[in-house]
Amino acid sequence: MAKITFITNDEETITLEGTSGSVMALAVDNGVPGIDGDCGGVCSCATCHVHVAPEDMEKTGSASEIETDMLELDDNADEYSRLCCQIEITDAIDGVVLKVAK
Amino acid sequence: MLKKVTDSDFEILIFVFPQKVYPIIHIAYMKKSEFPDPFEKTREAKGYGEMNDQDDPVTMLLRHKDVRKTAHNYKTFQSGAAPGRIVIPSEVNIRDTRQIPFEVDPPVHKEYRSIVEPWFKRPLQPEYQEKLAKQIANIIEEVLQEDSVEVVTGLALKLQSRALTLLLNTPFDESEKWISWGTHVFRSEGEALDGDKANILYDYIDAQIDRAAKSPTDDMYSVLLDSEFEGRKLTKEEVKGVMVLTFAGGRDTVINAVTNAIAYLAENPESLERLRNEPEITGKTVEEMIRYFSPLTQMGRVVTEDTFVCEHAAKADTRVSLCWASANRDAAVFENPNEIVMDRKINPHVGFGFSHHNCLGATHARQIMKILLQTLAEKIGSFEILDYEENIEDLHHFKRKVGFHSINMKFNPLTK
């Protein structure tokens, strides 16, 4: 079980709990604004962009090359950017805080 | 010496010896739903192809990396050229209306895009999906009653047109008119573009905009007419630009995606079975089908300054194209690129384009495809392909199968 906190563009804080699947799917299932997950999680749409809190980067890891290529097109991307369809929910990411990019 | 003879159905190898021709070892049967990659050799050897198009030649970028890089660089490779010029075949001679936001570059592009984007995200709403699911279930029930169905006009065109009433939020009955236009509203049968046919659409849209201006409803025309752009309302010409894009961009593409997906499942019954047993992969299968079928082969850009693409000189005011269909088979990115891997996990395909101008209708198209696959898995036991005629695009040096002109099929219900 992992607790994941999303901070939306309107500064709303949404904390969800999940056990498996991707962070994107958890967000979409719970209607987190700004996470659309259009492509269902295969890294082709970049509609699930989040900024990981710097202190949580160790837990989530950094973006893979394919993610980085996708993120390159987003002016808001930085070193803390991830496509959250590529973050698997496990106990290891319990407590992470993700700021929704859009 | 080994000589290869191909036609659309069979690939035959003939051993030819100096004096005698030994017939024929029947090696491989090419499936009806197989879509060969005509770009492979050129993509690997030099990375770009060339085609002429109404004396405005095009350098076609074939590699995934080059396509994405060029799509992202809107300053050197612009969309906001003369209306119709970035389309291949060029529509410069048949239209003056600028399609919006498609033929506008950043930063203005972003202003337009942010106006229309929320409307085009409506397919994410559950009530939209419920209506779409009902439409698709009805169509499948209809075809199950028939002895045979021509899938392009008897299923895909209907589905596309009816679904478009949801996207436009217009009365369902409007779809009857769009269906009656046939599959070639914007294009005549041959290679040439048909201005008269395009006028049917433009006149229709003009009339709808006038109607909405006089008595607004909650349809897309009315919503656009009421939208604010840089402190003023959108003009009728701007609204027309968005509407033309909406009608034209999602017609052949959706029709081909739907038809090709059905042909694929007809020939691969184990895939239909898999969708039944593992419904959770449906979304991934949709993405994979979009990659494999690449309903839109390519999109052009006009070069704004002398530059190089793929180590090839590209002069200012010439055209390049982003060949999505080729990029989507690039073995540098996709393992087994010529196979449909239904649960492909990482799939950075460019079937909906890439970067600023990625497909505005993608959310709608994805829902159509997802619900279609779900409905087929639920209702169809098997299909038979009776006869068909392939639709081969002539890209000068490349011939690409993009779909079917017609394909007659028999649908058999799932018996539980």
HADDOCK unambig.tbl for C-alpha pairs under 7 A between the chains (distance, minus, plus):
assign (segid A and resid 38 and name CA) (segid B and resid 363 and name CA) 6.52 0.50 0.50
assign (segid A and resid 39 and name CA) (segid B and resid 287 and name CA) 6.69 0.50 0.50
assign (segid A and resid 40 and name CA) (segid B and resid 283 and name CA) 5.63 0.50 0.50
assign (segid A and resid 40 and name CA) (segid B and resid 284 and name CA) 6.60 0.50 0.50
assign (segid A and resid 42 and name CA) (segid B and resid 284 and name CA) 6.86 0.50 0.50
assign (segid A and resid 42 and name CA) (segid B and resid 345 and name CA) 5.46 0.50 0.50
assign (segid A and resid 42 and name CA) (segid B and resid 346 and name CA) 4.66 0.50 0.50
assign (segid A and resid 42 and name CA) (segid B and resid 347 and name CA) 5.10 0.50 0.50
assign (segid A and resid 42 and name CA) (segid B and resid 348 and name CA) 6.86 0.50 0.50
assign (segid A and resid 43 and name CA) (segid B and resid 346 and name CA) 5.91 0.50 0.50
assign (segid A and resid 43 and name CA) (segid B and resid 347 and name CA) 5.98 0.50 0.50
assign (segid A and resid 43 and name CA) (segid B and resid 348 and name CA) 5.44 0.50 0.50
assign (segid A and resid 44 and name CA) (segid B and resid 347 and name CA) 6.03 0.50 0.50
assign (segid A and resid 44 and name CA) (segid B and resid 348 and name CA) 4.19 0.50 0.50
assign (segid A and resid 44 and name CA) (segid B and resid 349 and name CA) 5.87 0.50 0.50
assign (segid A and resid 73 and name CA) (segid B and resid 72 and name CA) 6.69 0.50 0.50
assign (segid A and resid 73 and name CA) (segid B and resid 355 and name CA) 5.92 0.50 0.50
